[in-house]
Amino acid sequence: TLEDRIRHVCQACFNGKRIVIFSGGASKSTEGVLEDIRGIHAGGGFGSIIGRNCFQRPRAESITLLHDIMDIYAS
């Protein structure tokens, strides 16, 4: 699973003693982005680069997406 792969990468980075930020990848649906973020968070990742997945959306949609992402990492 994505969660397992993220956990393995974090463990490989000095046994979790380094902050790991993941590349965001291709443009996706809002739910696709949030699914990736949930997997990264559950696996112990510290964040994801979300550039195009945020900035290529209308402003209101982008702000909602950012709030949803912050809520996931804050949980």
FIMIKE-587835 format. One record per residue: residue in three letters; x, y, z of N, C-alpha, C, O in turn. Coordinates in steps of 0.001 Angstrom, whole numbers, plus 524288, in hexadecimal, padded with zeros to 5 digits. Example, Ala and Ser with C-alpha at 12.3 -4.5 7.8 and 13.67 -1.06 7.14 Angstrom:
2
+------+-------+-------+-------+-------+-------+-------+-------+-------+-------+-------+-------+-------+
| code |   n_x |   n_y |   n_z |  ca_x |  ca_y |  ca_z |   c_x |   c_y |   c_z |   o_x |   o_y |   o_z |
+------+-------+-------+-------+-------+-------+-------+-------+-------+-------+-------+-------+-------+
|  ALA | 83386 | 7E9C6 | 81E78 | 8300C | 7EE6C | 81E78 | 83390 | 7F31C | 81E78 | 8379C | 7F309 | 82111 |
|  SER | 83232 | 7F736 | 81BA8 | 83566 | 7FBDC | 81BE4 | 83264 | 8001E | 81EBE | 83461 | 80472 | 81F67 |
+------+-------+-------+-------+-------+-------+-------+-------+-------+-------+-------+-------+-------+
This chain:
75
+------+-------+-------+-------+-------+-------+-------+-------+-------+-------+-------+-------+-------+
| code |   n_x |   n_y |   n_z |  ca_x |  ca_y |  ca_z |   c_x |   c_y |   c_z |   o_x |   o_y |   o_z |
+------+-------+-------+-------+-------+-------+-------+-------+-------+-------+-------+-------+-------+
|  THR | 80349 | 7FB5F | 80000 | 80000 | 80000 | 80000 | 80376 | 804E1 | 80000 | 80823 | 8049B | 80115 |
|  LEU | 80119 | 80941 | 7FEC8 | 80402 | 80E2B | 7FEF7 | 8061C | 80F1A | 8047B | 80A98 | 810B2 | 80526 |
|  GLU | 802E7 | 80E1E | 8085A | 80495 | 80ECD | 80DC8 | 8096A | 80B8A | 80F02 | 80D0D | 80D78 | 8117F |
|  ASP | 80982 | 806AB | 80D50 | 80E03 | 8033D | 80E43 | 812E2 | 80530 | 80B6B | 8172F | 8050B | 80D92 |
|  ARG | 81234 | 80702 | 80698 | 816AF | 80902 | 8039D | 818E6 | 80DED | 8062A | 81DA7 | 80E97 | 80676 |
|  ILE | 8157A | 81158 | 807FD | 81739 | 8161A | 80A9E | 81A20 | 814BB | 80FA2 | 81E41 | 816ED | 810BD |
|  ARG | 817FD | 81124 | 8129F | 81A7B | 80F73 | 8177B | 81FF1 | 80D4B | 81665 | 82398 | 80E64 | 81953 |
|  HIS | 82089 | 80A3B | 81232 | 8259D | 807FB | 810CA | 82981 | 80C48 | 80F5A | 82E02 | 80C1C | 81108 |
|  VAL | 827D7 | 81019 | 80C4A | 82B47 | 81468 | 80AC6 | 82D00 | 81770 | 80F99 | 8319C | 818B4 | 81022 |
|  CYS | 82963 | 8189B | 81315 | 82ABE | 81B7E | 817DC | 82E8E | 81865 | 81B35 | 8322D | 81A9F | 81D74 |
|  GLN | 82DC5 | 81353 | 81B8C | 8314B | 80FFB | 81E9B | 836B7 | 80FE5 | 81C1A | 83AA6 | 80FB0 | 81EDC |
|  ALA | 836F0 | 8100C | 816EC | 83BEC | 80FDF | 8142C | 83EF6 | 81504 | 814BC | 843AB | 81522 | 813BF |
|  CYS | 83C66 | 81928 | 81646 | 83EF0 | 81E44 | 81702 | 840D7 | 81EC7 | 81C95 | 83E7F | 82178 | 81FCD |
|  PHE | 84529 | 81C20 | 81DA7 | 84787 | 81C32 | 822CE | 843B3 | 81A7F | 82702 | 8435E | 81CD7 | 82B31 |
|  ASN | 840CA | 81652 | 825C9 | 83D1A | 813FA | 82972 | 8391B | 817EE | 82B87 | 837D1 | 81803 | 83029 |
|  GLY | 83736 | 81B31 | 827E9 | 8332B | 81EF4 | 82959 | 83524 | 823DF | 82BF7 | 83209 | 826EE | 82DFF |
|  LYS | 83A44 | 824B0 | 82BF6 | 83C76 | 82940 | 82E9A | 83D16 | 82DF0 | 82AFA | 83F8A | 831D0 | 82C6B |
|  ARG | 83AE7 | 82D99 | 82655 | 83B08 | 831E4 | 8229C | 8357E | 83329 | 820D9 | 83231 | 82FB0 | 8206C |
|  ILE | 83484 | 8380D | 81FD8 | 82F79 | 839B0 | 81DBD | 82F49 | 83819 | 81800 | 832F6 | 83913 | 8150F |
|  VAL | 82B05 | 835AB | 81676 | 82A6A | 833F9 | 8110D | 8259A | 836A7 | 80EC4 | 82146 | 83622 | 810CC |
|  ILE | 82675 | 83990 | 80A73 | 8224C | 83C27 | 80792 | 821E9 | 83966 | 8024C | 825E2 | 83880 | 7FFBE |
|  PHE | 81D3A | 83813 | 800AF | 81C6D | 8350A | 7FBEB | 81ABA | 83873 | 7F769 | 8180A | 83C5F | 7F820 |
|  SER | 81C54 | 836E9 | 7F2C3 | 81AD8 | 839A2 | 7EE00 | 81511 | 838D2 | 7ECF6 | 812FE | 83494 | 7EDDF |
|  GLY | 81278 | 83CDB | 7EB10 | 80CD8 | 83C97 | 7EA33 | 80B3C | 83993 | 7E557 | 80708 | 8373E | 7E545 |
|  GLY | 80E73 | 8398C | 7E14D | 80D27 | 836A5 | 7DC97 | 8096B | 83970 | 7D8F9 | 80907 | 83E3B | 7D90B |
|  ALA | 806AE | 8366E | 7D5D3 | 80343 | 83882 | 7D1BC | 7FE5B | 83AFD | 7D406 | 7FCFD | 83A20 | 7D88D |
|  SER | 7FBBA | 83E1D | 7D0BC | 7F6B2 | 8405B | 7D24B | 7F2CC | 83C06 | 7D34E | 7F291 | 8382F | 7D06B |
|  LYS | 7EFBE | 83CA8 | 7D768 | 7EBED | 838B0 | 7D8F8 | 7E6E2 | 83B4F | 7DA97 | 7E69C | 84011 | 7DB3A |
|  SER | 7E2F0 | 8381F | 7DB3D | 7DE06 | 83A0E | 7DD66 | 7DEF3 | 83B94 | 7E313 | 7E2D2 | 839FF | 7E573 |
|  THR | 7DB68 | 83EA0 | 7E532 | 7DBD8 | 84031 | 7EAB0 | 7DC1D | 83B6B | 7EE36 | 7DF61 | 83B32 | 7F1BC |
|  GLU | 7D8B8 | 83799 | 7ED4E | 7D8C5 | 832EC | 7F096 | 7DDD6 | 82FD8 | 7EFE0 | 7DFCA | 82D86 | 7F39B |
|  GLY | 7DFF7 | 82FCD | 7EB23 | 7E4F6 | 82D2B | 7EA37 | 7E960 | 82FAD | 7ED48 | 7ECA6 | 82CF6 | 7EF88 |
|  VAL | 7E977 | 834E0 | 7ED60 | 7ED76 | 837B1 | 7F065 | 7ECD2 | 83676 | 7F634 | 7F0A4 | 83548 | 7F8E0 |
|  LEU | 7E809 | 836BD | 7F821 | 7E718 | 835D0 | 7FDB2 | 7E84E | 83029 | 7FF39 | 7EA21 | 82F28 | 8038F |
|  GLU | 7E74C | 82C80 | 7FBB5 | 7E89A | 82703 | 7FCBF | 7EE83 | 82661 | 7FD50 | 7F058 | 823A5 | 800D1 |
|  ASP | 7F17D | 828EA | 7F9DA | 7F736 | 828B7 | 7FA49 | 7F908 | 82B27 | 7FF65 | 7FC72 | 82903 | 80206 |
|  ILE | 7F6CA | 82F98 | 800CF | 7F854 | 83248 | 8059F | 7F727 | 82ED7 | 80A66 | 7FA4A | 82E87 | 80E07 |
|  ARG | 7F2AB | 82C4E | 80A57 | 7F15B | 828C7 | 80EBD | 7F560 | 8245F | 80F2F | 7F708 | 82307 | 8137E |
|  GLY | 7F6F0 | 82222 | 80AC4 | 7FACE | 81DEA | 80AC5 | 8001D | 81FCA | 80CA8 | 802BE | 81D16 | 80FA4 |
|  ILE | 801B0 | 82468 | 80AEB | 806B3 | 8269B | 80CA0 | 80696 | 8279C | 8127E | 80A45 | 8263F | 81543 |
|  HIS | 80271 | 829F2 | 8145C | 801F6 | 82B07 | 819FC | 801E0 | 825F5 | 81D25 | 80496 | 82582 | 82117 |
|  ALA | 7FECC | 8222F | 81B6F | 7FE5F | 81D34 | 81E4F | 8038D | 81A49 | 81E5F | 804B5 | 81777 | 82217 |
|  GLY | 806B0 | 81AF4 | 81A3E | 80BB7 | 81845 | 819F9 | 81018 | 81B15 | 81CD1 | 81473 | 81912 | 81D20 |
|  GLY | 80F03 | 81FAE | 81EE3 | 812FD | 82286 | 821DB | 815B6 | 826CE | 81EDA | 8196A | 82921 | 820D9 |
|  GLY | 813FB | 827EE | 81A14 | 8164B | 82C2F | 8170F | 814EC | 83172 | 81969 | 81109 | 831F4 | 81C32 |
|  PHE | 81817 | 83555 | 8184D | 8175A | 83A84 | 81A98 | 8148A | 83E4F | 816FC | 81307 | 8428D | 818AA |
|  GLY | 813D3 | 83CD9 | 81212 | 81133 | 84061 | 80E7B | 811C9 | 83EA3 | 808E4 | 81453 | 83AB9 | 807BB |
|  SER | 80F63 | 8419E | 80570 | 80F78 | 8407B | 7FFE3 | 80FA5 | 84595 | 7FCE0 | 80D17 | 84962 | 7FE58 |
|  ILE | 812A3 | 845AC | 7F8B1 | 812CD | 84A2F | 7F546 | 80DE5 | 849ED | 7F1E5 | 80D27 | 84625 | 7EF04 |
|  ILE | 80A9C | 84DD2 | 7F234 | 80589 | 84D7B | 7EF98 | 804C2 | 851A4 | 7EB6C | 80060 | 85269 | 7E99A |
|  GLY | 808E6 | 85453 | 7E9E2 | 808B0 | 858B0 | 7E637 | 80430 | 858AC | 7E265 | 80044 | 85B52 | 7E340 |
|  ARG | 804B6 | 855AD | 7DE1E | 800BC | 855F6 | 7D9FB | 7FB70 | 85413 | 7DBD0 | 7F770 | 855D8 | 7D9D0 |
|  ASN | 7FB51 | 8508A | 7DF8C | 7F64D | 84E9C | 7E171 | 7F35C | 852B2 | 7E497 | 7EEBB | 8520D | 7E5B6 |
|  CYS | 7F5FF | 856D0 | 7E5FE | 7F362 | 85B14 | 7E8BE | 7F2D1 | 85FD6 | 7E52E | 7EE8B | 861FB | 7E4A8 |
|  PHE | 7F70C | 86175 | 7E2C7 | 7F71F | 8666D | 7E006 | 7F47C | 8664C | 7DAAC | 7F388 | 86A6C | 7D864 |
|  GLN | 7F34C | 861B8 | 7D8A6 | 7F087 | 86173 | 7D3AC | 7EAA3 | 860DA | 7D463 | 7E7DD | 85F8B | 7D0AF |
|  ARG | 7E8C3 | 861C7 | 7D904 | 7E32B | 86199 | 7DA2E | 7E137 | 8672A | 7DAFC | 7E44F | 86AB4 | 7DC00 |
|  PRO | 7DC1F | 867F3 | 7DA8A | 7DA02 | 86D16 | 7DBE7 | 7DB44 | 86E62 | 7E19D | 7DBB4 | 86AE4 | 7E4E3 |
|  ARG | 7DBD2 | 8735A | 7E2BB | 7DD8D | 8751E | 7E7ED | 7DA66 | 872BC | 7EC67 | 7DCB3 | 870B4 | 7F01A |
|  ALA | 7D545 | 872ED | 7EC2B | 7D205 | 870EA | 7F078 | 7D2DD | 86B10 | 7F135 | 7D336 | 8692D | 7F59E |
|  GLU | 7D331 | 8683C | 7ECEE | 7D418 | 8628E | 7ED3B | 7D97C | 8616F | 7EF7E | 7DA27 | 85DCE | 7F293 |
|  SER | 7DD4F | 86492 | 7EDEF | 7E2A5 | 863EE | 7EFD7 | 7E2FF | 864D7 | 7F5B7 | 7E59F | 861EB | 7F87E |
|  ILE | 7E060 | 868DB | 7F793 | 7E078 | 86A12 | 7FD2A | 7DDCE | 865BB | 80045 | 7DFAD | 8643A | 8046F |
|  THR | 7D97F | 863BD | 7FE47 | 7D6DD | 85F5C | 800DE | 7DA6D | 85A9A | 8011B | 7DABE | 857FD | 80521 |
|  LEU | 7DD1B | 8597A | 7FCC9 | 7E0B8 | 85508 | 7FCA2 | 7E50E | 855BD | 800A8 | 7E660 | 8520D | 80373 |
|  LEU | 7E744 | 85A64 | 800FC | 7EB6C | 85B62 | 804CC | 7E980 | 85AA0 | 80A64 | 7EC44 | 85863 | 80DA1 |
|  HIS | 7E4D3 | 85C75 | 80B85 | 7E2A1 | 85BAB | 810C2 | 7E1D5 | 855DA | 811E2 | 7E2EA | 85407 | 81633 |
|  ASP | 7DFEE | 852F3 | 80DF9 | 7DF35 | 84D4D | 80EB1 | 7E46A | 84A8C | 80FAE | 7E4BB | 846FD | 812E5 |
|  ILE | 7E874 | 84C34 | 80CEA | 7EDAA | 849E7 | 80DAF | 7EFB5 | 84B2A | 81323 | 7F1D0 | 847C0 | 815CA |
|  MET | 7EF19 | 85002 | 814CD | 7F0D7 | 85180 | 81A12 | 7EDEE | 84E6A | 81E3C | 7F03A | 84CD9 | 82228 |
|  ASP | 7E8EF | 84D8D | 81D68 | 7E5E2 | 84A77 | 8212C | 7E7F0 | 844E0 | 82197 | 7E812 | 842A7 | 825DA |
|  ILE | 7E988 | 8429E | 81D35 | 7EBA7 | 83D4A | 81D4F | 7F0B4 | 83D30 | 8207C | 7F158 | 839DB | 823E5 |
|  TYR | 7F443 | 840C6 | 81F68 | 7F93F | 840C7 | 8223D | 7F8A3 | 8425B | 827F0 | 7FBDC | 840E3 | 82B30 |
|  ALA | 7F494 | 84550 | 82936 | 7F3B1 | 846ED | 82EA4 | 7F146 | 8429C | 831EE | 7F153 | 842E7 | 836BA |
|  SER | 7EF24 | 83E95 | 82F60 | 7EC8E | 83A60 | 83258 | 7F064 | 8369D | 834C7 | 7EECD | 832E5 | 83761 |
+------+-------+-------+-------+-------+-------+-------+-------+-------+-------+-------+-------+-------+
